[in-house]
Amino acid sequence: MKALLRWTLFVLAALLALQLFFVIRIALMAVVAPESTSFERSEAWRILHEKDRLRWRQQWVNYGDISDNLKRAVIASEDGSFNYHEGVDWDALEKAWEKNAKAQERAAKQATKSAQASKVAPKASTKPVKVVGGSTITQQLAKNLFLSGERTLVRKGQELVLTLLLEQLLGKRRILELYLNHVEWGEGVFGAEAAAQHYFRKPASRLTAYEAARLAVMLPRPRYYEKLPNSGYLADRASTIQARMPDATLP
């Protein structure tokens, strides 16, 4: 019993130490920009091993040197209530859960209908169900900065803690600045400056409203859209985001 108590106390102390480490790291980010994120390092490792070469484009630019068009486009596309929530948009999260549940239900019904038509036992569809996310910009930043891509309850719990810490220790403006400088915009392409140079051969400060909207639309699947620059969906969705941009409030 004493051994169990000692191990429990040890685990709790380790968890507390880890959270303290995160607090210090995030507090430092208020004045010192991180050179890389956990996600960037894992991607660099993947590219190096899969393609036997390192492709990495990322250049820090200050908040004022990023076009307001891009800031508005990303907020309009990724997190419309960014300036008003405290890290988690519970309404958006609930809607995402409902959409995903309905998508799973439709997929199951379609599989059953197909099985009945062919008179075979129903089986899971080989086409993956599109999962709708409800993550805010702050949650995405927390995940990219510190966490792996695992989808476990423990990781989601840690993501929530980090999200709240980011909101408490950094302002909205700094959170958006960190996000725009480190978010993925293609294979080995990270941050607004690298994306602007890669796709439009210009600095991030000179992005037009439509160019910014196109970049914002790419964010959920940047490597996919990098290979489909002439995608009709990308163009149509960019026009929709551009129309929403005037309503996006900047921090």
DRENPABA-509166 format. One line per 3 residues: for each residue x, y, z of N, C-alpha, C. Coordinates in steps of 0.05 Angstrom, whole numbers. Example, Ala and Ser with C-alpha at 12.3 -4.5 7.8 and 13.67 -1.06 7.14 Angstrom:
264/-114/156/246/-90/156/264/-66/156  257/-45/142/273/-21/143/258/1/157
# end
This chain:
16/-24/0/0/0/0/17/25/0  39/24/16/57/47/17/71/51/-10  78/29/-23/90/31/-50/72/44/-70
46/36/-69/26/48/-87/23/78/-82  23/85/-56/21/114/-49/45/129/-59  69/117/-56/94/131/-65/93/135/-96
84/114/-110/83/116/-139/62/137/-148  40/138/-134/19/158/-140/30/186/-136  44/190/-113/55/216/-107/77/224/-128
92/203/-137/113/208/-157/100/217/-183  79/203/-191/66/210/-217/54/238/-215  41/245/-193/29/271/-189/51/293/-190
74/287/-177/96/306/-177/107/310/-205  109/289/-220/119/290/-247/100/307/-265  74/303/-261/54/318/-277/55/347/-269
58/353/-244/60/381/-235/85/394/-246  107/379/-246/132/390/-257/129/395/-287  115/378/-301/111/382/-330/94/407/-335
74/411/-319/57/435/-323/73/460/-316  90/458/-296/107/481/-290/126/488/-312  137/466/-325/154/470/-349/139/484/-371
114/476/-376/98/489/-396/93/518/-389  87/524/-364/82/551/-355/106/569/-361  130/559/-355/155/575/-360/159/579/-389
155/557/-405/159/560/-434/140/580/-446  115/579/-438/95/597/-450/100/626/-441  108/629/-415/114/656/-405/137/669/-421
157/653/-428/179/663/-443/171/671/-471  151/658/-482/142/664/-509/129/692/-511  123/704/-488/113/731/-489/134/750/-500
159/743/-497/181/761/-506/201/748/-525  201/721/-525/220/707/-542/205/688/-561  210/692/-586/196/675/-606/209/647/-607
193/626/-607/205/599/-609/217/595/-637  240/582/-638/253/577/-664/238/555/-680  225/536/-666/211/515/-680/190/504/-661
171/489/-671/150/476/-655/153/446/-656  139/432/-638/140/403/-638/130/392/-665  110/404/-676/99/394/-702/120/399/-724
133/422/-725/153/428/-746/176/408/-744  185/402/-720/207/383/-717/199/355/-726  175/346/-719/166/320/-728/163/318/-758
153/340/-770/151/341/-799/178/341/-813  197/355/-802/224/356/-813/236/328/-813  231/314/-790/242/286/-787/228/267/-808
202/271/-812/188/254/-831/197/258/-859  200/283/-867/209/290/-894/237/279/-899  254/283/-879/282/274/-882/284/244/-886
267/229/-872/269/199/-874/253/189/-898  232/202/-906/216/193/-929/229/201/-955  241/224/-957/251/234/-982/281/239/-982
294/232/-960/323/233/-958/333/262/-963  318/281/-956/326/309/-958/310/326/-938  321/348/-930/307/365/-911/296/389/-925
269/392/-924/256/415/-935/243/431/-913  253/455/-908/242/471/-886/244/500/-893  221/513/-896/220/542/-901/204/555/-879
217/571/-863/203/586/-841/219/610/-834  206/633/-833/220/658/-826/201/674/-809  211/681/-785/194/697/-767/191/726/-777
167/736/-776/161/764/-782/143/774/-759  147/799/-752/132/810/-730/103/815/-739  86/818/-719/57/821/-723/51/843/-743
65/866/-740/59/888/-758/69/884/-787  86/864/-791/96/858/-818/80/836/-832  58/828/-820/40/809/-832/15/824/-841
7/820/-866/-16/835/-877/-41/831/-860  -55/852/-855/-81/850/-841/-100/833/-856  -96/832/-882/-114/814/-899/-111/785/-890
-86/776/-885/-82/749/-876/-93/744/-848  -89/763/-831/-100/760/-803/-131/757/-804  -143/775/-820/-173/774/-821/-182/748/-835
-168/740/-856/-175/715/-870/-174/691/-853  -152/689/-837/-149/665/-820/-170/665/-798  -176/688/-786/-197/689/-766/-224/682/-777
-230/693/-801/-255/688/-814/-258/658/-821  -236/646/-829/-237/618/-838/-235/598/-815  -218/603/-796/-211/584/-775/-225/588/-748
-231/613/-741/-240/618/-714/-253/645/-712  -278/647/-721/-292/672/-723/-296/686/-696  -296/672/-675/-300/684/-648/-273/686/-633
-251/686/-647/-225/685/-634/-221/707/-613  -231/731/-618/-227/753/-600/-245/752/-575  -265/734/-575/-285/734/-555/-285/710/-536
-274/688/-545/-273/664/-527/-248/664/-510  -246/646/-491/-223/645/-473/-205/621/-480  -205/614/-505/-188/592/-514/-203/569/-527
-227/564/-517/-244/542/-527/-271/554/-535  -279/548/-559/-306/557/-568/-325/533/-564  -338/532/-541/-354/508/-534/-377/504/-554
-389/526/-564/-411/523/-583/-401/510/-609  -378/520/-619/-367/508/-643/-359/479/-639  -349/473/-615/-341/445/-609/-366/427/-609
-387/437/-597/-412/421/-596/-423/416/-624  -423/437/-641/-432/434/-668/-415/414/-684  -389/415/-679/-371/396/-692/-377/367/-685
-382/363/-659/-389/336/-649/-415/326/-663  -435/344/-665/-460/337/-677/-457/330/-706  -441/347/-721/-437/342/-749/-422/315/-754
-402/309/-737/-387/284/-740/-404/260/-734  -422/263/-713/-440/241/-706/-459/235/-729  -470/257/-741/-489/253/-763/-474/241/-788
-449/250/-792/-434/239/-815/-429/209/-811  -422/201/-786/-418/173/-780/-444/157/-784  -466/169/-776/-492/155/-778/-500/152/-808
-495/172/-824/-501/170/-853/-484/149/-866  -458/148/-858/-440/128/-869/-449/100/-862  -458/96/-837/-467/70/-829/-492/61/-844
-511/81/-848/-536/75/-863/-529/68/-892  -511/83/-904/-503/77/-932/-490/50/-934  -474/42/-915/-461/16/-915/-482/-6/-913
-502/-2/-896/-524/-21/-893/-540/-24/-918  -547/-1/-931/-562/-2/-956/-546/-17/-978  -521/-11/-980/-504/-24/-1000/-502/-54/-995
-501/-62/-969/-499/-90/-962/-526/-104/-969  -548/-91/-964/-574/-103/-970/-578/-106/-1000  -568/-86/-1015/-571/-88/-1044/-554/-110/-1056
-531/-115/-1045/-514/-136/-1055/-517/-162/-1040  -534/-162/-1019/-540/-186/-1003/-515/-198/-990  -498/-180/-980/-474/-189/-965/-475/-174/-938
-459/-184/-920/-458/-172/-893/-447/-143/-895  -459/-124/-880/-450/-96/-881/-421/-94/-871  -406/-77/-883/-379/-72/-874/-373/-43/-874
-352/-35/-860/-345/-7/-858/-336/3/-885  -344/28/-891/-337/40/-916/-307/44/-918  -296/40/-942/-267/45/-946/-261/74/-949
-282/91/-954/-278/120/-956/-281/132/-928  -260/145/-918/-262/156/-891/-282/178/-889  -296/179/-866/-315/200/-861/-301/226/-856
-309/248/-869/-297/273/-864/-302/283/-836  -281/288/-821/-284/297/-793/-283/327/-792  -303/339/-780/-304/368/-777/-292/375/-750
-273/394/-751/-259/402/-726/-274/425/-712  -269/429/-687/-280/451/-672/-258/466/-657  -233/462/-665/-211/473/-651/-208/503/-657
-202/519/-637/-197/547/-640/-168/551/-649  -161/576/-656/-134/582/-663/-115/577/-640  -124/583/-615/-108/578/-592/-103/548/-587
-123/532/-591/-120/503/-589/-101/492/-610  -103/502/-634/-85/493/-655/-56/500/-649  -53/524/-638/-26/533/-630/-15/516/-608
-31/510/-588/-22/493/-566/-13/466/-576  -28/454/-594/-21/428/-605/4/429/-621  7/449/-638/31/452/-655/56/457/-639
54/474/-619/77/481/-603/89/458/-587  71/442/-575/81/423/-555/74/394/-558  53/387/-573/42/360/-572/47/344/-598
41/319/-595/43/300/-618/16/300/-632  14/284/-653/-11/282/-668/-29/260/-658  -23/249/-635/-40/228/-623/-68/238/-617
-88/221/-620/-116/229/-613/-125/212/-589  -115/220/-566/-122/206/-541/-134/226/-522  -149/215/-502/-161/233/-482/-140/248/-466
-117/234/-460/-96/247/-445/-84/270/-461  -80/266/-487/-69/288/-503/-88/311/-505  -114/304/-509/-134/326/-511/-136/341/-484
-133/327/-462/-134/340/-436/-110/359/-433  -87/350/-442/-63/367/-440/-66/391/-459  -78/387/-482/-83/408/-501/-101/430/-488
-121/421/-473/-139/440/-460/-124/457/-440  -107/443/-424/-91/458/-403/-73/478/-417  -59/470/-438/-41/488/-452/-56/511/-465
-80/506/-475/-97/527/-487/-103/548/-466  -112/540/-443/-118/559/-421/-94/574/-412  -71/561/-411/-46/574/-403/-38/596/-424
-40/589/-450/-34/608/-471/-52/633/-469  -78/628/-463/-96/651/-461/-90/668/-437  -81/655/-415/-76/670/-391/-50/685/-391
-30/673/-403/-2/684/-402/5/701/-427  -10/698/-449/-4/714/-473/-30/728/-481  -27/750/-494/-51/764/-505/-59/752/-531
-83/760/-540/-94/750/-566/-75/757/-589  -64/781/-588/-47/790/-610/-22/772/-612  -10/766/-589/14/749/-589/7/720/-598
-16/710/-589/-24/683/-597/-27/682/-627  -40/702/-639/-44/703/-668/-17/706/-682  1/722/-671/28/725/-683/43/699/-683
43/684/-661/56/658/-659/44/638/-679  17/638/-680/3/620/-697/11/624/-727  9/650/-735/15/656/-763/43/651/-771
62/652/-752/90/647/-758/98/618/-758  80/600/-748/88/572/-746/68/552/-758  45/561/-767/25/542/-778/35/531/-804
28/506/-811/37/493/-835/21/503/-859  35/509/-882/22/518/-906/32/502/-930  42/478/-926/51/461/-947/73/443/-936
83/425/-952/103/406/-942/129/422/-936  136/424/-911/161/438/-904/158/468/-905  134/478/-908/129/507/-910/113/516/-885
126/532/-869/114/540/-843/114/570/-840  92/581/-832/90/609/-827/82/626/-851  72/650/-844/61/668/-864/82/677/-885
106/684/-876/126/694/-894/134/673/-914  139/648/-905/147/627/-923/124/620/-942  99/621/-933/76/615/-950/73/636/-971
76/662/-964/73/683/-983/94/682/-1005  118/676/-997/140/673/-1016/137/648/-1033  128/627/-1021/125/601/-1036/103/602/-1057
80/614/-1050/58/613/-1068/55/638/-1085  64/661/-1075/59/686/-1090/84/703/-1095  107/693/-1086/133/707/-1091/133/736/-1081
122/739/-1058/121/766/-1046/121/763/-1015  128/784/-1001/128/783/-971/100/781/-960  98/772/-936/71/769/-923/58/796/-919
73/817/-917/62/844/-913/46/854/-937  50/842/-961/38/852/-985/16/834/-997  7/815/-981/-14/797/-991/-40/812/-996
-53/807/-1018/-79/819/-1024/-100/803/-1009  -124/814/-1009/-147/801/-995/-152/773/-1006  -152/770/-1033/-158/744/-1045/-135/725/-1040
-110/734/-1042/-87/716/-1036/-88/706/-1008  -94/724/-989/-96/717/-961/-119/697/-957  -141/701/-970/-164/682/-968/-156/654/-978
-142/653/-1000/-133/627/-1010/-115/613/-990  -97/627/-978/-79/615/-958/-95/605/-934  -115/621/-926/-131/613/-903/-147/588/-908
-157/585/-932/-173/562/-940/-156/536/-940  -130/540/-945/-112/517/-947/-106/504/-919  -110/519/-898/-100/511/-872/-109/483/-862
-134/475/-866/-141/449/-856/-126/426/-870  -119/430/-896/-105/409/-911/-84/422/-929  -63/434/-918/-44/449/-934/-29/433/-954
-20/408/-946/-5/392/-965/-22/382/-988  -47/378/-983/-66/369/-1004/-70/392/-1024  -76/416/-1015/-82/438/-1033/-56/449/-1046
-33/444/-1034/-8/451/-1047/-5/437/-1074  -16/413/-1076/-14/397/-1100/-37/403/-1120  -57/419/-1111/-80/425/-1128/-84/455/-1129
-65/470/-1140/-68/499/-1140/-92/509/-1156  -102/493/-1175/-124/501/-1192/-151/489/-1182  -152/481/-1157/-176/469/-1146/-200/489/-1147
-222/480/-1158/-246/497/-1160/-256/503/-1132  -255/483/-1114/-265/487/-1087/-248/509/-1073  -222/508/-1077/-204/527/-1065/-211/555/-1074
-216/559/-1099/-223/586/-1110/-250/595/-1099  -270/577/-1100/-297/585/-1091/-297/591/-1061  -283/574/-1045/-283/578/-1016/-267/604/-1009
-246/610/-1024/-231/634/-1020/-248/659/-1024  -265/658/-1044/-283/681/-1049/-303/684/-1026  -312/662/-1015/-330/663/-992/-316/676/-968
-292/667/-962/-277/677/-940/-270/707/-944  -264/714/-968/-258/742/-974/-282/760/-968  -306/750/-973/-330/765/-968/-334/768/-937
-325/749/-922/-328/750/-893/-307/767/-879  -285/772/-892/-262/785/-879/-268/812/-866  -284/829/-878/-290/855/-866/-302/853/-838
-316/830/-832/-329/827/-806/-310/815/-785  -286/807/-794/-267/795/-775/-253/817/-759  -255/814/-732/-243/834/-714/-214/826/-708
-195/844/-711/-167/839/-704/-161/846/-675  -143/830/-663/-135/836/-635/-116/860/-634
# end
